[in-house]
Amino acid sequence: MSSPTRIGVIGLGQRGLQHLAALWQLQQEGAVEIVALGDAFAANLTSEKLGRYVPGLPAESIERTTNTRSLINADLLDALYIAIPPNVHQGEVVDAAKAGIHLFVEKPMSLFLDEAIEMDNTIRDAGIISTVGFQQRYDSQHEALHDFLSDKPVVMACYTLHAPIESHSVKHTFTETVGGPSNRVWTANRAWSGGTVVEAGIHPLDLWRYWFGDVEWVHAQYIPRPPAEIFDGADNPYAYSANFGFANGAIGVMTLSRLRRIFASHLDHQVLWNEGRVALERDSLAAFHYDGDYPPAQNPDQDEVRHLIHGKNTKNTTYEIAAAFVRAVAEKRQDLVRSSFGDAMNSLAAVIAANISDELGGVRVEIEALMNSDKFATHRQKILG
Ligand SMILES: NC(=O)c1ccc[n+]([C@@H]2O[C@H](COP(=O)([O-])OP(=O)(O)OC[C@H]3O[C@@H](n4cnc5c(N)ncnc54)[C@H](O)[C@@H]3O)[C@@H](O)[C@H]2O)c1
């Protein structure tokens, strides 16, 4: 039996701790050895805090450091998770790839396309195994829909999420010490999160890509939050409307909002093919389609057109994506993960294109031009904070 993959995590915040729990399970199964943890803030690395989130973790025997660069060393690590806010990267992904360390990078990989393109190119040149944190591709309901749609021409997907601004969680980055929001709710702040389409909309957008292919163009318009309505740095727009054009001819319609004083969420997710519609709900995945002789002599009853495809998700998706990544590293098989870094670039470009479209008054932004044309050179550049 081969020795366990030596693995590290940079960024032990909300998401990094969830990854750590999955890796601890994999360690107990003999697949990995957690050898190093890095975080910019020492308080996020104490045995007490790590043990609270990952009971049983032998933190004392794991190298822990605030000098995260010292971990990027192939003598120490075979693979590394990077789960830090997307605006604070300082070459960690590029340096790790150059060192030959296999990479799991959280979404969105950066808020800046030039930076993400450099990461992508280095990962490709290094030939390492990579994945991005699109664990929703491992949800059993989403897998069932992937199979269901495989022989159907999808024409449209519609995703609506109205989430209260108050439902953003307090994060683990001490943002108040590094020029960010005083309350640590950095997902509500545009400079830190990229806005709600980039921060949250990237998940349904990536599912659409998993189900029916790449995005070719985007147009979007947002309703900005006026300065008098901004509290604690929560300056993300009130509401977002974004349309994504897919290579297969389908359109994805995304409607998001983050309003105050509602304290209740509304989610609706539908996918339509040329002769039917699938509704994704928490406990069920149901298709609406009449499959009898056509045309029917009389309109069918509702229960004749509703077909249950799947129940609720049955998987721990954070564990599943970790297990897939670790196995891909052990077997040197990129095909074992569902979203390589290179594949994820289209998801990232699409949501960043939505922001750019809005900035330009709602024009259609072609992804090919956004990635390559001089016209978008300034939009691709990293804004130094
Ligand atoms: N895949 C998902 O479903 C999912 C869910 C939540 C978050 N995320 C993503 O994970 C990433 C991290 O988000 P989070 O919710 O864990 O945030 P967080 O603020 O809770 O955690 C980030 C961690 O990184 C550390 N950190 C901050 N700056 C650093 C730096 N320069 N170097 C090293 N460590 C640094 C912080 O101290 C903190 O412990 C983001 O990209 C976010 O979008 C993904």
PDBQT file of the ligand as one rigid body, heavy atoms in Angstrom, charges set to zero:
ROOT
HETATM    1  N1  LIG A 401     -16.892  26.092  -1.604  1.00  0.00    +0.000 N 
HETATM    2  C1  LIG A 401     -17.716  26.672  -0.755  1.00  0.00    +0.000 C 
HETATM    3  O1  LIG A 401     -18.884  26.317  -0.603  1.00  0.00    +0.000 OA
HETATM    4  C2  LIG A 401     -17.199  27.795   0.086  1.00  0.00    +0.000 A 
HETATM    5  C3  LIG A 401     -17.853  28.154   1.272  1.00  0.00    +0.000 A 
HETATM    6  C4  LIG A 401     -17.333  29.207   2.046  1.00  0.00    +0.000 A 
HETATM    7  C5  LIG A 401     -16.187  29.867   1.611  1.00  0.00    +0.000 A 
HETATM    8  N2  LIG A 401     -15.587  29.497   0.439  1.00  0.00    +0.000 N 
HETATM    9  C6  LIG A 401     -14.405  30.184  -0.056  1.00  0.00    +0.000 C 
HETATM   10  O2  LIG A 401     -13.298  29.842   0.785  1.00  0.00    +0.000 OA
HETATM   11  C7  LIG A 401     -12.404  30.959   0.872  1.00  0.00    +0.000 C 
HETATM   12  C8  LIG A 401     -12.211  31.304   2.348  1.00  0.00    +0.000 C 
HETATM   13  O3  LIG A 401     -13.470  31.734   2.866  1.00  0.00    +0.000 OA
HETATM   14  P1  LIG A 401     -13.857  31.519   4.391  1.00  0.00    +0.000 P 
HETATM   15  O4  LIG A 401     -15.320  31.550   4.447  1.00  0.00    +0.000 OA
HETATM   16  O5  LIG A 401     -13.155  30.337   4.949  1.00  0.00    +0.000 OA
HETATM   17  O6  LIG A 401     -13.261  32.869   5.018  1.00  0.00    +0.000 OA
HETATM   18  P2  LIG A 401     -12.688  33.094   6.493  1.00  0.00    +0.000 P 
HETATM   19  O7  LIG A 401     -12.375  34.527   6.597  1.00  0.00    +0.000 OA
HETATM   20  O8  LIG A 401     -13.610  32.501   7.503  1.00  0.00    +0.000 OA
HETATM   21  O9  LIG A 401     -11.370  32.230   6.500  1.00  0.00    +0.000 OA
HETATM   22  C9  LIG A 401     -10.211  32.571   5.796  1.00  0.00    +0.000 C 
HETATM   23  C10 LIG A 401      -9.013  32.119   6.601  1.00  0.00    +0.000 C 
HETATM   24  O10 LIG A 401      -7.840  32.535   5.893  1.00  0.00    +0.000 OA
HETATM   25  C11 LIG A 401      -6.985  33.247   6.787  1.00  0.00    +0.000 C 
HETATM   26  N3  LIG A 401      -6.277  34.251   6.005  1.00  0.00    +0.000 N 
HETATM   27  C12 LIG A 401      -6.743  35.462   5.624  1.00  0.00    +0.000 A 
HETATM   28  N4  LIG A 401      -5.818  36.088   4.871  1.00  0.00    +0.000 NA
HETATM   29  C13 LIG A 401      -4.771  35.240   4.781  1.00  0.00    +0.000 A 
HETATM   30  C14 LIG A 401      -3.526  35.326   4.139  1.00  0.00    +0.000 A 
HETATM   31  N5  LIG A 401      -3.169  36.403   3.418  1.00  0.00    +0.000 N 
HETATM   32  N6  LIG A 401      -2.678  34.278   4.259  1.00  0.00    +0.000 NA
HETATM   33  C15 LIG A 401      -3.024  33.191   4.997  1.00  0.00    +0.000 A 
HETATM   34  N7  LIG A 401      -4.192  33.065   5.634  1.00  0.00    +0.000 NA
HETATM   35  C16 LIG A 401      -5.056  34.085   5.519  1.00  0.00    +0.000 A 
HETATM   36  C17 LIG A 401      -7.900  33.846   7.834  1.00  0.00    +0.000 C 
HETATM   37  O11 LIG A 401      -7.239  34.136   9.039  1.00  0.00    +0.000 OA
HETATM   38  C18 LIG A 401      -8.964  32.786   7.980  1.00  0.00    +0.000 C 
HETATM   39  O12 LIG A 401      -8.622  31.831   8.948  1.00  0.00    +0.000 OA
HETATM   40  C19 LIG A 401     -13.046  32.074   0.055  1.00  0.00    +0.000 C 
HETATM   41  O13 LIG A 401     -12.500  32.077  -1.235  1.00  0.00    +0.000 OA
HETATM   42  C20 LIG A 401     -14.506  31.697   0.001  1.00  0.00    +0.000 C 
HETATM   43  O14 LIG A 401     -15.184  32.190  -1.121  1.00  0.00    +0.000 OA
HETATM   44  C21 LIG A 401     -16.064  28.476  -0.298  1.00  0.00    +0.000 A 
ENDROOT
TORSDOF 0
